[in-house]
Amino acid sequence: MLLRPHFALLAAAATAAASLLPLDQQRPFGNPNEGSAPTSVTLIDVLASDPDFSQLVRLLQRALLVPTFNKLNGSTFFAPTNDAIKRHNNRKPSSVFKAALSLPDGALLDDNTHQELKQHLFYHLLNYTLEDLPGESTPHVEQTLYFPRKPLEHPSPEPPPGPPWMPIPGGSLGGEPQRLRIARREDQEWAGVDSAGAGGAEVATEGVRASNGIIYAAQDVLLQPPNIRAFCVRALAHVVSYVLC
């Protein structure tokens, strides 16, 4: 079981605090504190209380997504640990995670809408609560809150109109969100696997419940599927170049 000792203690505390709040399987965006107990523990509270998620919290702050996460009402978040983010940044020096974390406190990204960073974080997020992971070798397909769309050609220096910045349905998948596959192998759960159940990031078998969702610790950053539109454009350019030669 992939669950660090202090994370397990935090899980017990968060579960106790949220035990009076039923987490429905499918819930719309809403106010997580509406009708809740004063001692409710939100997703952000859980992450901020665990030092292993300090880098992730900084990314959520950079992307201006703290109000968004507080607005969610029933969700599942596959949360990369600090080690996961460090490995990801070492493998991908041009990572948007690395770019955001390398800025000094108070500095702004060139693109103040933070669109690419938001989208990558939304790929780790579901708008419903998985109380238990599938636990099967056959991949289960889940819907994320990542709606792929063409990147902004001219990043805006202006800030977004105001919080919370919710995922906007639409994009290049006919209005559908990007899917995420989850499967079990080697007695562990893996998220972001391929159709055969290979690859992906190892995630904690048990999650930490919050008043507005559940968190599963991930030992790697979930990689977004390649942009099909960009792939087709590159393939077409290669064919044209070959024909002309």
N, C-alpha and C positions, 0 to 999 in steps of 0.2 A: 504494500500500500504506500502510495506516494503522499505522505502527509507529515510535514516536519513537526517536531514536538511542540514548539511554541505556537505553531499554526493550529495544532489540534486543540490546545487550550483555548485559543481565540475562538475556534469553532464552537466549543462548548459554551463559551460565554455568549457568543452571538446567537446561538440556537436558543439558549434560555431566554434571552431578551426578546427574540422574535417568535417564541413558541405560541403566543396568543394570536398571531396574525397569520391566517391561512393564506398560502401562496397558490392561487389558482393556476391551472395548467396554461391558460391563455388569458392575458390581461392587457387592456389598452394602456396607452400612456395616461398618466394621471398623477395626482398628488399622493406620494407614498405615505404621508403623515396624516391623511384624511381618515379620521376614525381610529387612529393608531394610539398605542400606549405612549406616554411621554418618554419611556425608556427605549424606544425603537432604535435599532442600530442599522444604518443604511449601508449600501455597498461602499460608499466613500469612507464611512466610519471604519468599516472592517479593513479596507486597504490602508488607510492612514494609521491604523493601530499596529500594523505589522511592518517592521523595518525591512523585510524582504521585498516589499512592494514600493519602496521609496522612489525608485526611478519611474515606476509606472504612474504613481501619483503625480510626479513632476510632468510627465507626458500629458496626463489628463488636464493638468493646469495649463500647460502650454497650448493645448488644443481647445481650451476654453470649454471643456466638457464636464466640469464638476456640476454645474447646474443641470446639465442634461441627465447625468447619472442620478441626481437627486429627484428628477422628474419621472424617471422610470418607475413603473408600478408592476412588478413581477418580471424578472429577467434572469438571464444566465450569462455570466461573464467568465471567460477563460483568461485568467490574469497571469501574464508572464512575470516571473520573478526577476529580481535584479540580475541574477546569473544568466537567465535566459536572454534578457535584453543585452547584456554584455557580450554574450556569444554571438548574438545576431549582429550587433554592430561591428564585431571583429570580422565576421564573415562578409559583411556588406558595408564597406567603408562609406558608401554614399547613402546609407540608410537614412530615411526621414526621421527615424528615432534618434539616430546619432546627431543629426543636424539640429534637432530640437533641444537635445540634452546638452549640446556643446555651447549653447548660448548662455552668457552670464545672466543672472537673475535680473529681471526688469527689461531685458532686451527683447526685441520683437523679430519675428521671422519676416522675410521679404513679403511673403504672402500672408496677410493678416487674417484671411479667412481660414487658414490652416487646413485647407480642404484635403490634401493628401494625408496628413497626419490623422485627421478625423476619420477618414475612410479606412485607414489601416486599423485603427482602434475599433471601429464599428464591426470589422470582420471578426473580432473576438467576442461579439455581443449578440445575444438572442433576445427577442422581445417576449419571451415566455420562460417559465421556470422548469428546468430539468431537475426534478427532485433526485432522480437517480439516473446515472448514465446507462446507456443501453446494455453494456456487458456482454455483447455478442461479437463474434468474429466477422460476421457480415456487416459491412458499414451501414450505419443509420444516417440518413440525410436530414440535416436541420437547416432552418432558414436564419441567416444572420441579418444584421441591420446595415450591411454594406450593399449599397446600390451602385454598381460600377457605372461610371460616366466619364465622358471625355474630360481630361484635365484642363484646368483653366489655362488658356493660351497666354493671358496677360495677368499674372497674379496681382490682386488688388492690394494697394497699400492702406486702404481704408478698412477699419474694423467692421465686423458683421453688425447687423442692425441691433441685436440685443439677445440676451439669453432667454430660454435655453435653445441651443442649436440642435434640433432634432434631425435624424436621418430623413432625407427627402426621397420618397418613392419615385421611380422613373429610371432613367439611365439606359444602358445598352443591352439589358436583358429583358426588354419588353415590359418594364415596370416591376419585374420580379427581383428579389434580393439574391445575392450570391449565396450558394449553398455551402454547407460545411459538413464533411463526413466524420463520423465518430465510430471507432471500432475498438475491440479488445483483442490484444495479443500479448503473449509472454506474461500473462496474469496482470497486465496493466491496461489502462484506458489510454487511447490516443485520439487526438483531435486533429483535423486537417489532413486525414489520410486520403489516399487515392481510391479508385473504385475497387481495387483488390485488397484494401485495408493496410497497405504499406505506407511508410513514411509518416509524416505528421509529427505532432508534439505530444510527449507523454504528459498526462494530466493527473491530478490527484483523483483517486477513486471516490473519496468523500469530499463533499463541498461544504462551504461555510455559509449558513443561512443568514440573511439579513432581512430587515423589514420589507425591503422592496426587491428581493431577488436572492440569488445564490452565486457564490464564487467558487470556481475550481482553479487551483494553482496549476500553471502550465510551465513546464521546464524548457520550453522553446517558444519563440514568437511564431504565431500562426502566419504562414506565408500566403498572401493573396494569390489566387490563380492568375495566370498571365492574361493580359488584356487581349482578347480575341481580335478586336478591331485593329490594334497595333500590330499583332502578329500577321494578320491578313495583308495589311499594308506593306509590311516588310517583305512578305513572301511574294506579293505582286511585283514590288520593285526589283526583287532578285530575278524573277522570271523575265521582266521587261529588259533588264540589263543583260541577261543571258541571250535573249533573242537578238538584241541590237548588236551584240558582239559576234 
